[in-house]
Amino acid sequence: MTEKPSRRQVLIWMGNLGLLGAAWATLKGSVRFFDPPVAQPAVSAVEAGAADDFPVGARTFIPAAKAWLIRDEDGFSAMSAVCPHLGCTLGEDGAAFACPCHGSRFDAAGAVTHGPAIANMRHLAVEVADGRVIIHPEMS
């Protein structure tokens, strides 16, 4: 006849099982944190609106393109609003950009100023055709 485990042995076994589960979850999260997704789904050209709708100095988030459209004295430019770290959507932070998920910061030109992101924001192709601004997220 086998002896029943004591209450202490059961609690120790359950505690060890809990620690093992926590270690597994931590390891899994750490791997995802340090190995961000590489590919984003391709989006076709997005019409942002009439060029006249964007005054010089404007910086506008275009949700359909997941991009920031910028108009300065030289014309239009765009940067992907997808954080190069883990794919969160970047928001404005004064004259710069910030990731609400992990705290990465980027200057107005899209260069990393504070990690954990190690890559700069991706610049996107922009064209003005017939007075309409078109962002090409798949091209840079």
Contacts in CASP RR format, 6 or more apart in sequence:
PFRMAT RR
TARGET T0000
AUTHOR 0000-0000-0000
METHOD contacts of the structure
MODEL  1
MTEKPSRRQVLIWMGNLGLLGAAWATLKGSVRFFDPPVAQPAVSAVEAGA
ADDFPVGARTFIPAAKAWLIRDEDGFSAMSAVCPHLGCTLGEDGAAFACP
CHGSRFDAAGAVTHGPAIANMRHLAVEVADGRVIIHPEMS
5 13 0 8 1.000
32 86 0 8 1.000
33 86 0 8 1.000
33 102 0 8 1.000
33 116 0 8 1.000
36 84 0 8 1.000
36 85 0 8 1.000
36 86 0 8 1.000
36 87 0 8 1.000
37 86 0 8 1.000
37 87 0 8 1.000
40 82 0 8 1.000
40 87 0 8 1.000
42 137 0 8 1.000
42 138 0 8 1.000
43 64 0 8 1.000
43 65 0 8 1.000
43 66 0 8 1.000
43 137 0 8 1.000
43 138 0 8 1.000
44 137 0 8 1.000
44 138 0 8 1.000
45 134 0 8 1.000
45 135 0 8 1.000
45 136 0 8 1.000
45 137 0 8 1.000
46 62 0 8 1.000
46 64 0 8 1.000
46 65 0 8 1.000
46 67 0 8 1.000
46 134 0 8 1.000
46 135 0 8 1.000
46 137 0 8 1.000
47 132 0 8 1.000
47 133 0 8 1.000
47 134 0 8 1.000
48 54 0 8 1.000
48 60 0 8 1.000
48 62 0 8 1.000
48 65 0 8 1.000
48 69 0 8 1.000
48 132 0 8 1.000
48 133 0 8 1.000
48 134 0 8 1.000
48 135 0 8 1.000
49 132 0 8 1.000
49 133 0 8 1.000
50 131 0 8 1.000
50 132 0 8 1.000
50 133 0 8 1.000
51 76 0 8 1.000
51 128 0 8 1.000
51 131 0 8 1.000
51 132 0 8 1.000
51 133 0 8 1.000
52 131 0 8 1.000
54 60 0 8 1.000
54 69 0 8 1.000
54 71 0 8 1.000
54 76 0 8 1.000
54 133 0 8 1.000
55 71 0 8 1.000
56 71 0 8 1.000
56 72 0 8 1.000
56 73 0 8 1.000
56 75 0 8 1.000
57 70 0 8 1.000
57 71 0 8 1.000
57 72 0 8 1.000
58 69 0 8 1.000
58 70 0 8 1.000
58 71 0 8 1.000
59 68 0 8 1.000
59 69 0 8 1.000
59 70 0 8 1.000
59 71 0 8 1.000
59 92 0 8 1.000
60 68 0 8 1.000
60 69 0 8 1.000
60 70 0 8 1.000
61 67 0 8 1.000
61 68 0 8 1.000
61 69 0 8 1.000
61 81 0 8 1.000
61 91 0 8 1.000
61 92 0 8 1.000
62 68 0 8 1.000
62 69 0 8 1.000
62 78 0 8 1.000
62 135 0 8 1.000
65 78 0 8 1.000
65 124 0 8 1.000
65 135 0 8 1.000
65 137 0 8 1.000
66 80 0 8 1.000
66 81 0 8 1.000
66 82 0 8 1.000
66 89 0 8 1.000
66 137 0 8 1.000
67 78 0 8 1.000
67 79 0 8 1.000
67 80 0 8 1.000
67 81 0 8 1.000
67 124 0 8 1.000
67 135 0 8 1.000
67 137 0 8 1.000
68 78 0 8 1.000
68 79 0 8 1.000
68 80 0 8 1.000
68 81 0 8 1.000
68 90 0 8 1.000
68 97 0 8 1.000
69 76 0 8 1.000
69 77 0 8 1.000
69 78 0 8 1.000
69 126 0 8 1.000
69 133 0 8 1.000
69 135 0 8 1.000
70 76 0 8 1.000
70 77 0 8 1.000
70 78 0 8 1.000
70 79 0 8 1.000
76 126 0 8 1.000
76 128 0 8 1.000
76 133 0 8 1.000
77 123 0 8 1.000
77 126 0 8 1.000
78 123 0 8 1.000
78 124 0 8 1.000
78 125 0 8 1.000
78 126 0 8 1.000
78 135 0 8 1.000
79 97 0 8 1.000
79 110 0 8 1.000
79 121 0 8 1.000
79 122 0 8 1.000
79 123 0 8 1.000
79 124 0 8 1.000
80 121 0 8 1.000
80 122 0 8 1.000
80 123 0 8 1.000
80 124 0 8 1.000
80 137 0 8 1.000
81 89 0 8 1.000
81 90 0 8 1.000
81 91 0 8 1.000
81 97 0 8 1.000
82 88 0 8 1.000
82 89 0 8 1.000
82 90 0 8 1.000
82 122 0 8 1.000
83 89 0 8 1.000
83 90 0 8 1.000
83 99 0 8 1.000
83 101 0 8 1.000
83 102 0 8 1.000
83 104 0 8 1.000
83 117 0 8 1.000
84 117 0 8 1.000
84 118 0 8 1.000
84 119 0 8 1.000
84 120 0 8 1.000
84 121 0 8 1.000
84 122 0 8 1.000
85 99 0 8 1.000
85 101 0 8 1.000
85 102 0 8 1.000
85 104 0 8 1.000
85 115 0 8 1.000
85 116 0 8 1.000
85 117 0 8 1.000
85 118 0 8 1.000
85 119 0 8 1.000
86 101 0 8 1.000
86 102 0 8 1.000
87 101 0 8 1.000
88 99 0 8 1.000
88 100 0 8 1.000
88 101 0 8 1.000
88 102 0 8 1.000
89 100 0 8 1.000
90 97 0 8 1.000
90 98 0 8 1.000
90 99 0 8 1.000
90 106 0 8 1.000
90 121 0 8 1.000
91 97 0 8 1.000
91 98 0 8 1.000
91 99 0 8 1.000
91 100 0 8 1.000
92 98 0 8 1.000
93 105 0 8 1.000
95 107 0 8 1.000
95 108 0 8 1.000
96 105 0 8 1.000
96 106 0 8 1.000
96 107 0 8 1.000
96 108 0 8 1.000
96 113 0 8 1.000
97 105 0 8 1.000
97 106 0 8 1.000
97 107 0 8 1.000
97 108 0 8 1.000
97 110 0 8 1.000
97 121 0 8 1.000
98 104 0 8 1.000
98 105 0 8 1.000
98 106 0 8 1.000
99 105 0 8 1.000
99 117 0 8 1.000
102 115 0 8 1.000
102 116 0 8 1.000
102 117 0 8 1.000
103 114 0 8 1.000
103 115 0 8 1.000
103 116 0 8 1.000
104 112 0 8 1.000
104 114 0 8 1.000
104 115 0 8 1.000
104 116 0 8 1.000
104 117 0 8 1.000
105 112 0 8 1.000
105 113 0 8 1.000
105 114 0 8 1.000
105 115 0 8 1.000
106 112 0 8 1.000
106 113 0 8 1.000
106 117 0 8 1.000
106 120 0 8 1.000
106 121 0 8 1.000
107 113 0 8 1.000
110 120 0 8 1.000
110 121 0 8 1.000
111 120 0 8 1.000
111 121 0 8 1.000
112 118 0 8 1.000
112 119 0 8 1.000
112 120 0 8 1.000
122 140 0 8 1.000
123 140 0 8 1.000
124 135 0 8 1.000
124 136 0 8 1.000
124 137 0 8 1.000
124 139 0 8 1.000
124 140 0 8 1.000
125 135 0 8 1.000
125 136 0 8 1.000
125 139 0 8 1.000
125 140 0 8 1.000
126 133 0 8 1.000
126 134 0 8 1.000
126 135 0 8 1.000
126 136 0 8 1.000
127 133 0 8 1.000
127 134 0 8 1.000
127 136 0 8 1.000
128 134 0 8 1.000
END
